[in-house]
Amino acid sequence: MNKEMKIIDVDVHNDLKSHMDLVPYLPEPWKSRVASTGLGLVQHGYWTPVGVVREDCKPPSGGPAASDPDYLVQDLVEGYNMKYVILTSSIIHISSLHDPDYTAAVCSAYNDYLIAEWLPRHKSFKGAILVSTLDPNLAAKEIERLAGHPDIVEVLFSSGARSPLGQRQYHPIYEAAHRHNLPVAIHIGGEGAGGATAPTAAGYPSRYIEWHTNVSQTYMAHLVSMVTEGVFEKFPRLKFVMKEGGIAWLPHLMWRLDKNYKGLRYELPWLKRLPSEYIRDHCFFSTQPIEEPSNPKDLITLFDMIDAENFLLFSSDYPHWDNDVPTEILKRLGSEARQKIFHDNAQRLYRL
């Protein structure tokens, strides 16, 4: 990699030092509940022997990995010449819990904590408005409350929704994001933990490796839903970012959806173009976890099939155990494609 090239990382999971970090930002009765019992979050419900985070990302001052803004700058931002990092939180799976009032309150508290205690700490930090999909009207109000902040660049929620995300009950979220020209980011998380939805198309697997391998199934369902429900016709400037779900599944989904649309278009009179055209124009995908075939040329072929260099965004997924570093991935791409993926696409999307 060209050491002079600046990088924008669109998926960095900043963490709380403890649940007590959010207590000052919560109203009652949630303040007392969180102070006494914690947040009550379960990441995915599957045990993994390696844990979720890298031990070497824990700050020398103590606390969880990515919980110290200064050490995150030293370890990640300065370590890899990053211009900006999008902070995507460690509690994105809050939507998997059942209580819409509680989840909305925790999201608001986290957003206030982010704005007060993270975003001012370094010029590279950019934030996402965390919302829950359990009550889209409350989510829309949260977007309205914070959309004007200069360091807020997107809306964020987990993929663990109770129904496919194109359905009209979610449209208040998209209308608010569309009005404020904020991309909507969906991040893998929440499936299977609190009963929001099964984590695979076949139900609940037994082990973490199954869950981790199959996470892209949820994205397939959400993406087809968003296209066929007409989200991009209704909100023509809206952009989506699908984080941590891979991309190797995308070509066959686009082809299959186009094929089926040609025979079943009477079901979708609101669509004016092929489904794949909406995906190309409105959707971005993060690189991590980038698929790595035995023959690296196969990945280049896949990129060429879908013109991937124009809608891929670099993501490290720091500080997770399987995170990617920019010096070790996509080495066989040309310099122009790498420039787009590691910087230009994100700069354009987030207007940085």
N, C-alpha and C positions, 0 to 999 in steps of 0.2 A: 504494500500500500504506500502511496505517496504520503510521506510524513507531513507534508504541508497542507494536505486536504483536511478541511474541517469536517466534523461528523455531527449529525443530529441523531440522537438515540431516542426512539419514540416509546420505549417501554422500560422504565426504571422503577422498581418497586421500593419506594421509600417506606420506612416502617416507623411505628410508634416505639418509644422506649418502653412504655407499658400502657395499659388501658387508661391509666390515670391521666395521660396526656390530654385525653378528650374531655375529661370531667369538667374543667372550667368552661367549656364551650357548650355544655348540655343544659337544657332546662329540666326542671322537675316534671314528672317523676323519674325521668331517664337518668338524671345526674346521680341520684341515690342508688339506682339499680346498677349502673355501671361501676360506681365506686365500690359497691359491696360485693358484686359477683362477676365483674368483668364484662366483656362484650358478648360473650356467648357464641363466638364464631367457630365454625368447623370448616376447614378449607375444602376438603373433598370427601372426607370420610374413609380414605384409604391410607394404610400405613406404608411407609417406605423406609428401608433401613438407612438410606443415605440422608434422610431429612429433606427439607425443601430448599434450604439455603446453604451456601458455601461458608464453612467455618472461617476461611481467611478473609471474608468480607466483614466480619464483626469488628467494630471499632476498638482500638486499644483502650479507649476510655470506658469500655464496657457497654452492655446492652445488646439488643438484637442486631443482626446484619442490616446495614442501610438505615439505621436509626439515628446516625450522627451526620448532619449535613456537611460538616467540615471534612470528615473522613471520606464521605462519598465523593466530594470534590477531588480530594487527593487521590483516592484509589481509582476512580472511574473517569471523571471529567478531565483532570490533568494527565492522568495516566494514558489516555487515548486521544488527546487533542480534540475533545468534544466541544462544539460550539454551544449546543443546547441539549438538554435532556428533558424529556416529558415525564413528570413524576406521576406514576400510575397506582400508587398506594399498595399496601399489603392487605387491605380489607375490602377489596373489590367484590368479594363473594358475599357481601352483606345482603344482597338481594335474595340469597337462598333462605334467609330466615322468614318466618311467617307473618310477623306483625308489621303492617305497612307504616304505622305511626312511629314505631321504634326504629325501623330501618331508615325512614326519612330523617328522623332526629339525629341518628348517628352519622348519616351522610352529611348533613348540614354542619354538625360539630367538626367532622373531619375537614370539611372544606374551609371552615374558619381557622382551624389549627394550621392547615396547609398555608393559607394566606398570611397568617401571623408569624409562623415559626419556621417555614421553609423557603417560601418564594423570596423573601428579602435577603436570604443568606448568601446567594451567589447569582451572578448575572446569567448563568447558564440555565437556571431552574425555571421551567415552565410547568403550569399546573393544569389539571383536568377537574371539571366539576363532577364529583362523584354523586350519582343519583341511584335510587332504587326503582326498578320497574314495577314494583308491587302497586304503587299508586301513581300513575303517570301524571295526574294533575299536580300532585305535590312535587314531583320531579320537575315539571315545567315551571313551577313557582321558584324552585331553587335555581334553575337556569336563569330566570329573569332577575333574580337577586344578585347574581354574581357575574353575569355575562360581560359586564363592562370593565372588569378588572384587566389591566394591561398585560398581566402575565398568565392569564387564563386562556388556553388555546383550544380546548375541546370539552366535550361532554363524555362521561365514562360510566359504563355499568357492565355487570358481568353477563355472561351468556346463559347463566342458569335461570332462565325465565320460565314462566308457567305455560307459555304457549309461544308459537313462532313469532318472531319479533316484527314481522311485517304487518301483523293484524292491527286493525284500526284503533283498538284500545290504547296502543302505544303512541298514536300519532300526536297527542299533545306534547310529548317529549320532542318529537321531530319538528313540530311546528315552531317551538321555542328556539331550538337549535338553528333551524333554517332562518328564522327572523334575525338572529344575531350572527349569522355566518360562521357558526361553530361546527366543526366536524363532530360526528358521533362515533365514539370508539367503543367497540364491544370486546371484552377480554374474557378469555376462557376462565371459568370459575363458577362455583356454586352448584354445579350439577351433582346430584346425589347426596349432597351434604345435609340439606334441611328439607328435602322432599320437593324442591321446586320442580324438578324434572329428572327422569332417569338419565344417567350420563352416557348411555349408548342407545342406539336404535333398537337393540334387542333387550334392553333392561339394565339391570345392575350387575356388573361384573364382580368377580371375587377379589381381585388384586389390583394394586396400584399400577402395575405394568399394563394391564388391560385398559384401565381408565386413561392412563397417560397416552397410550397408543391411539385410542379411539376418540380423543377430544374433537377432532375435526368433523366428526359426524354432526355434532350440534351446529357447527358453522354452516354446513351444507344446508341444513333445514332452515336456519335463519336467513341465509342469503336467498334461497329460492322463494321464501315467503316475502321478503322485502321487494323482490322484483315483481312477483306475480300479484301481490296486493296493490301494486301501483304506487309505492312510496316515492319513487323517483319521478313519476309524473306529477304527483301531488306537490312534491317539494323539489323543484327542478335544480336548485343550487346545493342541495344537501349532499354531503360527502360522508361516507362511512369508512372507518378503519377497523379491520378485523385483526386482533392481536393474539399472537401465540397459538395459531391454529394451523400453521403450515400453508403450503400452496400447491403441492403436487396433485391434490384432488381437484384443483380448479379447472384444468382443461376439459376433463371428461364431464364435469358438471355443466359447464357452459355449452358444450356440444349437445349433451343430452337434453338440456332445457330448451335450446334452440330447436332441436328436432321435434320435441313434443309440442312446442308452441305452434309450429307450422301446421300440425294436425288438430290442435285443440284451441286455437286462438279465439274461437267463439266464447270460451269461458272468460277471456280477459280483454273485453272490448276497449278498456282504457289504455292498453299498451299500444304505442305507436311505432315501436322498433323491436328488433330482436332482443330477447333477454340478455344475451351476451354483450350487446352494445351498452345497455344500462350498467352492467357490471364494470365494463372498461371505463366508462365515463364517471362513475360515482363511487367506486370502491377501491380502497387501498388495503394492502396486506403487509404485516410485519414479517421480517425475515426469520426471526427466531420462533420455533425451531426449524431452521432451513433443512429440507431433506437433502441427504448426501448419498447418492447412489454409488455403487462400487465403481462404475465408470463415470468420472466427472463430466464427460461429454454429454451424458444423458440429461444432466441438469441444464446444460446450455440448450439442448434441444427443446426441453420443456419450456424454458424461458422464451425461446423463439416462437413457440406455438401460440403463446398468448400475449406476446409483447410485454413480458413481465417487468422489464426494466423501467417502464413508465408508471407502474403503480405499486412497486415494492418500496418499503421503508425499512431502513436498518433499525433493528432492535437488539439490545443485549440481553434483556430479561434479567438484568442484575438485581439481586444477588443470588439468583436461584442456581441450583446445582448443575443444571444443564445449560447455563447461559452461554452466549456466544460473544467472542471478542472480535472487533473489526479487523484485526490483523490476520485472523485465521479462517475467515469464510469468504466465499465467492472470489477466490484468487484467480480463477481462470477467465473471469469476465474482463472485457476491454475497459480501458480507463474511462471512456465516456459513460458506459453503463454503470460502473462503480460510482462515478461522481453523482449520477442521478439517484441511485439507491441509498448511498451513504449521506447525501446532503440535499441535493436539489429538489427531489420530490417532496420531502418534508418541508423544506423552506417554502415551496409553492403552496402546499396544502395548508400550512399553519400561518402563512404570511409573516414569516420571521425575517 
